[in-house]
Amino acid sequence: MEIFLTIILFVMIGGYFSIAEERTVNQVFKVISRVGMVGGVFYLLHILRRFGHVTKVRYENILAPIFYLLYLLLGFASFMWSSDFRYSALQWFMTFESLVFVWLFLKVVIVYNQHYKENQIDLIRVFARAIFPIMLIFVFGSWFDEDLFFRGMRGGEEKRLGGWIMNPNELGMLASISAAMSYMFFQTAKNKFVPILMMLAAILVLVWTSSRSSAIGFLVIMGILVLRSNNKKLKLVMFTGIFLAVPLLVRFVVFKDDGGVAEVLSMTGRLPFWSALLNEGIIKEPFLGFGFMRINYTDYFQGLNTYPGRMTHNTFMQILMNLGFIGFFIGFWNVVLTVKNFILHKEHIYANFFITLFIPIIINSFTEFGIFGDANFGVLFWQFLILIFVMKPILKLRGQERRRIQIFKKYYKLDHAIYTY
């Protein structure tokens, strides 16, 4: 079951990449791969049900997902005033589809783990293994076809891993998550070679993307994970590595260009664009915005003194332009309540899993698509964080459910109690 879930997650994440320069081909590939994986994880749940498993779950602290559903409901309603109905509908469908995928995925994990105490599915291991092949594809691909896998920037003076396959900053975010997941996998794995290989591949991809935000996010994640560790030797080794890495990060990543401090402080030119969005854009549609994933009446927004842009490069600015101040209020409280759920579960087995996903996607949200932007794996990972502490195994069963579980236990000759009646 864990292998199937790993393959499904790998294909689902891969569905956010572009496989061809032709836009139509990419759209067909993305729709088929993502919708297909929803069908795949639903089939796994169907198999569990056929085996006699009780596939119900309970929900606690549900305000965070409620606010997310309100966000989607407002996005759906915005089709009526969207400046491009087709684009809004496509983006909304893909966002809703990934939410259904995450809900089914976590449900399979919860149900399986409740029935098989001795062979638990570990989400950290699943994520580490699912992302690793993607890292390998970019590592080896960059060696064999540099023109395809690298993207020329600043008139060809700089090359960043990603090409037209994936935005380098988005790829860097995925690499930082992969490296951190591999580090946590390393701590529990019997065979240390594989997680070390995973981590090295992810760090290579992270470095080659030259993503400032992703590099900073990775160091922050590792610092927090090391602080939460009880292994003193590991703390010493990791903090020494981080200490040595910081000067290199500052020199070759943060201040890598001639613009230096000025460019960094301007968020690589984004601040003037954001100012124009606030001063010239949102004032036209302040309450309900331009429609789901739309930032203007036309495909691009251009201020009086800024470059044209189709997206805001800031997820909170994006939701403000999409759905106005009403949508921004809903999205803000969704984030606050999701963080609150983590605080309530900070000693949970998946607390470090939450940290490893949360930090990169939040940092990415300030500079790229982020959690409320166009469909990307940042949105997918955010949906995992919304639901991971909300969905719980049921503790009490009704009569019919008790009979099913007794048949299951008798068939598999299980003596231990699975549920508390």
Phi and psi in degrees as a GROMACS rama.xvg file:
@    title "Ramachandran Plot"
@    xaxis  label "Phi"
@    yaxis  label "Psi"
@TYPE xy
-64.8502  -37.5602  GLU-2
-63.2537  -44.4076  ILE-3
-61.2302  -44.0448  PHE-4
-64.3436  -36.773  LEU-5
-63.8897  -44.8234  THR-6
-63.9297  -43.3669  ILE-7
-61.7755  -44.2341  ILE-8
-66.4591  -38.4578  LEU-9
-59.5034  -47.5715  PHE-10
-66.5102  -38.4969  VAL-11
-61.8579  -46.9626  MET-12
-65.7141  -41.3614  ILE-13
-61.467  -23.1735  GLY-14
-68.279  -9.64576  GLY-15
-92.8274  -2.89747  TYR-16
-92.7074  160.343  PHE-17
-96.5115  133.538  SER-18
-105.854  -7.96213  ILE-19
-152.755  159.642  ALA-20
-75.1579  -20.6492  GLU-21
-73.8391  123.02  GLU-22
-63.078  -41.7829  ARG-23
-62.852  -41.4874  THR-24
-60.6967  -44.2118  VAL-25
-62.7829  -42.5291  ASN-26
-62.7985  -42.6114  GLN-27
-63.7843  -45.008  VAL-28
-60.7711  -44.0841  PHE-29
-67.7348  -41.3976  LYS-30
-65.276  -46.8945  VAL-31
-64.6024  -45.7429  ILE-32
-66.0313  -43.3559  SER-33
-73.765  -47.1477  ARG-34
-64.5299  -36.5518  VAL-35
-61.5133  -37.9206  GLY-36
-72.6336  -29.7901  MET-37
-62.2754  -43.989  VAL-38
-63.095  -37.7323  GLY-39
-64.4323  -45.418  GLY-40
-73.2219  -29.8711  VAL-41
-65.1511  -37.3512  PHE-42
-65.8314  -38.3993  TYR-43
-61.5875  -40.6054  LEU-44
-64.9905  -37.4096  LEU-45
-63.6268  -40.1963  HIS-46
-61.6674  -44.4841  ILE-47
-60.3094  -40.2122  LEU-48
-65.7094  -38.9902  ARG-49
-66.6472  -30.3831  ARG-50
-75.7236  -4.04061  PHE-51
98.727  8.66654  GLY-52
-73.3487  143.868  HIS-53
-83.4227  115.131  VAL-54
-101.198  19.7057  THR-55
-87.0232  151.366  LYS-56
-132.061  163.383  VAL-57
-113.128  165.752  ARG-58
-128.31  135.414  TYR-59
-127.349  152.911  GLU-60
49.0835  59.3225  ASN-61
-88.3655  5.06864  ILE-62
-63.6636  -36.7449  LEU-63
-61.2358  -52.1516  ALA-64
-64.9506  -29.5997  PRO-65
-63.1213  -44.3832  ILE-66
-65.9759  -32.2453  PHE-67
-69.0138  -38.7804  TYR-68
-65.9197  -35.1286  LEU-69
-63.8541  -39.5697  LEU-70
-59.8114  -44.8358  TYR-71
-68.6814  -36.8945  LEU-72
-63.875  -43.7991  LEU-73
-64.8799  -39.2834  LEU-74
-61.2102  -40.9092  GLY-75
-64.3518  -42.7957  PHE-76
-63.8722  -29.1992  ALA-77
-68.4012  -10.4597  SER-78
-56.9853  -28.3679  PHE-79
-68.6306  -28.3121  MET-80
-121.447  7.16991  TRP-81
-62.224  143.515  SER-82
-76.7889  -9.32993  SER-83
-151.675  92.4476  ASP-84
-57.4439  -43.6702  PHE-85
-62.7726  -45.432  ARG-86
-66.0467  -43.8191  TYR-87
-61.0713  -42.9218  SER-88
-65.3743  -41.226  ALA-89
-63.1563  -47.0871  LEU-90
-65.8707  -39.236  GLN-91
-64.8505  -44.4075  TRP-92
-59.7332  -44.53  PHE-93
-67.5921  -34.056  MET-94
-69.4162  -43.5019  THR-95
-66.0637  -39.4346  PHE-96
-61.8074  -41.0755  GLU-97
-68.5805  -31.6008  SER-98
-65.3069  -42.8844  LEU-99
-62.0671  -41.3533  VAL-100
-58.7707  -48.7462  PHE-101
-62.886  -42.3603  VAL-102
-60.6344  -47.1183  TRP-103
-66.1641  -40.3754  LEU-104
-61.0299  -50.0607  PHE-105
-66.4794  -33.4587  LEU-106
-64.1518  -42.7232  LYS-107
-60.5796  -45.2166  VAL-108
-61.7479  -45.6394  VAL-109
-64.8277  -47.0738  ILE-110
-63.7389  -45.6999  VAL-111
-62.1455  -47.5974  TYR-112
-65.2159  -29.1247  ASN-113
-70.8343  -30.7077  GLN-114
-92.6937  -25.057  HIS-115
-124.017  79.149  TYR-116
-63.0864  -29.9051  LYS-117
-85.4918  -5.86447  GLU-118
-142.257  66.1577  ASN-119
-74.7881  143.701  GLN-120
-81.3479  128.772  ILE-121
-107.334  115.004  ASP-122
-62.6839  -33.4681  LEU-123
-63.0964  -44.3664  ILE-124
-65.781  -40.0557  ARG-125
-61.8761  -46.7648  VAL-126
-66.0524  -43.1191  PHE-127
-60.0226  -45.2941  ALA-128
-73.4888  -32.2905  ARG-129
-71.7221  -35.4617  ALA-130
-84.17  -26.5098  ILE-131
-54.4718  -46.8331  PHE-132
-59.1553  -32.9743  PRO-133
-66.038  -40.8595  ILE-134
-62.7315  -41.7687  MET-135
-63.6812  -40.0355  LEU-136
-58.3177  -42.8207  ILE-137
-75.2962  -34.8766  PHE-138
-64.2671  -54.3014  VAL-139
-71.9981  -35.9811  PHE-140
-61.816  -38.0265  GLY-141
-66.2981  -27.9607  SER-142
-76.2978  -36.4254  TRP-143
-91.4958  -25.881  PHE-144
-146.381  80.0013  ASP-145
-63.1578  -38.0222  GLU-146
-64.1897  -32.6331  ASP-147
-79.4109  -40.4896  LEU-148
-94.1272  -11.5  PHE-149
-111.418  146.191  PHE-150
-111.168  125.076  ARG-151
-75.9784  132.554  GLY-152
-125.521  154.969  MET-153
53.9238  52.3547  ARG-154
68.2605  25.5666  GLY-155
89.7653  -1.56326  GLY-156
-71.122  -26.5237  GLU-157
-127.82  138.981  GLU-158
-119.158  129.654  LYS-159
-125.008  136.935  ARG-160
-64.2676  135.305  LEU-161
145.165  -42.2674  GLY-162
55.3563  -147.539  GLY-163
-87.9423  -0.214663  TRP-164
-71.3642  -40.2281  ILE-165
-158.208  140.397  MET-166
-55.0887  128.916  ASN-167
-55.812  -36.8653  PRO-168
-68.5946  -37.7036  ASN-169
-66.678  -42.377  GLU-170
-64.9229  -38.9933  LEU-171
-62.7699  -39.189  GLY-172
-61.3293  -44.5826  MET-173
-63.4913  -38.1344  LEU-174
-65.9508  -40.0415  ALA-175
-65.4482  -37.7958  SER-176
-65.8208  -43.2703  ILE-177
-60.7779  -44.3766  SER-178
-63.3085  -42.651  ALA-179
-69.2587  -40.4867  ALA-180
-63.0611  -38.3178  MET-181
-65.9995  -37.0487  SER-182
-62.6377  -43.2693  TYR-183
-69.6694  -35.2442  MET-184
-64.185  -38.3378  PHE-185
-57.5128  -37.193  PHE-186
-67.0562  -25.8632  GLN-187
-110.608  -13.5388  THR-188
-74.7648  141.746  ALA-189
-75.4561  -42.4123  LYS-190
-93.0297  106.651  ASN-191
-78.3129  -16.3248  LYS-192
-64.2133  -44.7916  PHE-193
-63.5802  -50.7067  VAL-194
-63.2953  -31.598  PRO-195
-65.2197  -42.8303  ILE-196
-61.7246  -41.7644  LEU-197
-58.6926  -44.7027  MET-198
-67.4824  -41.4901  MET-199
-64.1497  -42.8678  LEU-200
-62.0871  -42.7644  ALA-201
-65.3192  -40.6854  ALA-202
-66.8806  -38.0998  ILE-203
-59.4262  -47.7682  LEU-204
-61.6961  -42.7928  VAL-205
-59.2999  -44.9395  LEU-206
-65.7663  -43.1382  VAL-207
-71.3162  -20.905  TRP-208
-75.8515  -19.0834  THR-209
54.3487  35.8686  SER-210
-88.445  113.928  SER-211
-60.3062  -51.1869  ARG-212
-62.3662  -39.466  SER-213
-69.7858  -38.6776  SER-214
-64.6128  -43.7647  ALA-215
-63.123  -43.5619  ILE-216
-60.2499  -41.1279  GLY-217
-62.6119  -44.6032  PHE-218
-64.4349  -38.5379  LEU-219
-64.4429  -45.3804  VAL-220
-57.4919  -50.9257  ILE-221
-62.5017  -38.4938  MET-222
-60.8733  -44.4122  GLY-223
-67.8389  -43.9218  ILE-224
-63.0958  -39.0512  LEU-225
-67.7432  -40.8711  VAL-226
-61.7492  -34.5653  LEU-227
-79.9342  -9.59723  ARG-228
-80.4852  150.869  SER-229
-97.7421  -1.50841  ASN-230
-85.8902  107.487  ASN-231
-67.9046  -38.8771  LYS-232
-64.6704  -41.4416  LYS-233
-63.8994  -40.6022  LEU-234
-58.5753  -44.4758  LYS-235
-63.3745  -46.2012  LEU-236
-63.9802  -45.9331  VAL-237
-68.7835  -41.9961  MET-238
-67.4715  -33.1474  PHE-239
-63.9708  -43.7806  THR-240
-62.8684  -43.5479  GLY-241
-64.0922  -41.5239  ILE-242
-60.7719  -40.6165  PHE-243
-73.5365  -28.3047  LEU-244
-79.1133  -27.2396  ALA-245
-58.8464  -49.2515  VAL-246
-59.0851  -39.9376  PRO-247
-64.8917  -39.5711  LEU-248
-61.6413  -46.3756  LEU-249
-63.7853  -42.0597  VAL-250
-74.1406  -47.3075  ARG-251
-100.795  -11.965  PHE-252
-115.839  -55.7187  VAL-253
-68.204  -49.3724  VAL-254
-110.846  50.4373  PHE-255
-81.4465  -13.9492  LYS-256
-114.169  168.566  ASP-257
-64.5216  -24.9103  ASP-258
-66.5294  -25.7824  GLY-259
55.6323  -132.386  GLY-260
-61.3223  -41.1021  VAL-261
-60.2768  -40.6715  ALA-262
-68.3589  -41.4099  GLU-263
-64.2589  -44.5536  VAL-264
-66.6137  -26.1765  LEU-265
-88.7734  7.66758  SER-266
55.7681  47.2997  MET-267
49.5127  46.1445  THR-268
85.3084  4.8882  GLY-269
-78.555  -31.311  ARG-270
-57.4603  -45.7024  LEU-271
-60.6368  -36.3092  PRO-272
-66.5504  -42.718  PHE-273
-64.5271  -39.5696  TRP-274
-61.3942  -40.8517  SER-275
-66.3565  -38.3035  ALA-276
-59.5953  -40.2245  LEU-277
-75.8317  -40.1864  LEU-278
-85.3582  -29.3853  ASN-279
-118.266  -18.9792  GLU-280
-100.793  -64.849  GLY-281
-66.6609  -23.0638  ILE-282
-63.5526  -18.3557  ILE-283
-77.873  -33.2235  LYS-284
-138.377  69.392  GLU-285
-71.0333  -30.3226  PRO-286
-94.5722  -42.2293  PHE-287
-119.482  0.557126  LEU-288
70.2493  -167.138  GLY-289
-96.4529  1.28864  PHE-290
113.63  157.432  GLY-291
-54.2863  119.84  PHE-292
63.3433  27.9332  MET-293
-118.906  139.304  ARG-294
-119.239  5.02366  ILE-295
-164.559  174.16  ASN-296
-70.0449  -24.7136  TYR-297
-110.421  179.252  THR-298
-64.8866  -29.6603  ASP-299
-121.818  149.252  TYR-300
-108.664  134.229  PHE-301
-137.796  121.17  GLN-302
-77.9243  175.825  GLY-303
-62.9682  -32.3755  LEU-304
-129.796  33.9383  ASN-305
-132.717  169.765  THR-306
-77.2173  158.133  TYR-307
-76.5501  144.746  PRO-308
-144.986  142.152  GLY-309
-92.1662  -22.3484  ARG-310
-133.654  162.374  MET-311
-86.6561  -11.6878  THR-312
60.2818  28.7485  HIS-313
-163.222  117.46  ASN-314
-65.8145  -30.4016  THR-315
-75.7146  -34.5858  PHE-316
-68.5557  -33.9169  MET-317
-63.5756  -47.1455  GLN-318
-68.7313  -29.9788  ILE-319
-65.2155  -44.0886  LEU-320
-72.0839  -37.8646  MET-321
-64.4282  -53.6324  ASN-322
-124.735  15.8535  LEU-323
67.9007  -166.97  GLY-324
-68.5749  -26.0799  PHE-325
-67.1167  -46.967  ILE-326
-63.9306  -39.7172  GLY-327
-61.879  -42.0956  PHE-328
-60.5122  -44.4646  PHE-329
-64.5503  -45.6718  ILE-330
-64.2838  -39.736  GLY-331
-59.9894  -45.1516  PHE-332
-73.213  -27.0858  TRP-333
-62.3542  -43.0406  ASN-334
-65.586  -46.5796  VAL-335
-60.2526  -44.7628  VAL-336
-72.3451  -30.7329  LEU-337
-67.0598  -42.6118  THR-338
-64.6385  -38.5883  VAL-339
-60.3608  -41.8361  LYS-340
-60.7381  -37.5073  ASN-341
-64.8922  -43.5301  PHE-342
-60.108  -38.1541  ILE-343
-68.7178  -21.3848  LEU-344
-120.725  31.4165  HIS-345
-65.1796  -15.3967  LYS-346
-101.875  7.35497  GLU-347
-66.9689  155.482  HIS-348
-59.9653  -25.9206  ILE-349
-105.62  22.9708  TYR-350
-64.3925  -44.8647  ALA-351
-67.4173  -33.0707  ASN-352
-60.2  -43.811  PHE-353
-60.2933  -47.745  PHE-354
-60.0617  -42.9309  ILE-355
-64.387  -33.1985  THR-356
-85.6663  -40.0637  LEU-357
-64.2264  -48.8502  PHE-358
-62.1263  -50.6389  ILE-359
-63.2377  -41.0918  PRO-360
-74.5861  -28.2868  ILE-361
-72.1376  -44.0475  ILE-362
-61.5577  -43.5999  ILE-363
-61.1957  -31.6167  ASN-364
-66.4205  -20.8753  SER-365
-84.9818  -12.0579  PHE-366
-130.071  -13.7616  THR-367
-137.759  -148.747  GLU-368
-62.9277  -51.7489  PHE-369
70.4056  -163.243  GLY-370
-79.2392  -17.4848  ILE-371
-120.551  24.4699  PHE-372
-100.848  -167.624  GLY-373
-53.174  150.572  ASP-374
-51.3789  119.873  ALA-375
-152.174  171.1  ASN-376
-72.438  -9.35975  PHE-377
-65.6721  -40.7773  GLY-378
-63.4151  -44.9646  VAL-379
-58.559  -46.8218  LEU-380
-67.774  -35.0995  PHE-381
-63.7502  -38.1183  TRP-382
-65.0101  -33.9517  GLN-383
-60.724  -43.0692  PHE-384
-69.1784  -33.0675  LEU-385
-63.7481  -38.8637  ILE-386
-100.408  -16.2252  LEU-387
-64.6745  -31.9831  ILE-388
-100.423  0.831963  PHE-389
-95.5954  -39.8703  VAL-390
-85.3375  127.366  MET-391
-132.425  154.744  LYS-392
-69.3019  145.222  PRO-393
-73.4952  148.792  ILE-394
-105.822  -27.4134  LEU-395
-122.249  139.959  LYS-396
-116.006  151.248  LEU-397
-83.358  174.117  ARG-398
-55.3482  -50.229  GLY-399
-62.7511  -38.8858  GLN-400
-68.1692  -35.4127  GLU-401
-64.1106  -40.3283  ARG-402
-65.0398  -39.6116  ARG-403
-63.7139  -41.4969  ARG-404
-71.1041  -32.4035  ILE-405
-67.4494  -40.6937  GLN-406
-62.1054  -42.6612  ILE-407
-61.0946  -47.335  PHE-408
-64.4532  -38.912  LYS-409
-68.0291  -41.2029  LYS-410
-64.7861  -42.5441  TYR-411
-93.9762  4.06015  TYR-412
54.7777  48.043  LYS-413
-94.4618  129.972  LEU-414
-98.7583  -25.9306  ASP-415
-76.9675  150.141  HIS-416
-73.4737  132.812  ALA-417
-94.69  -38.0641  ILE-418
-124.487  156.914  TYR-419
-96.5465  115.763  THR-420
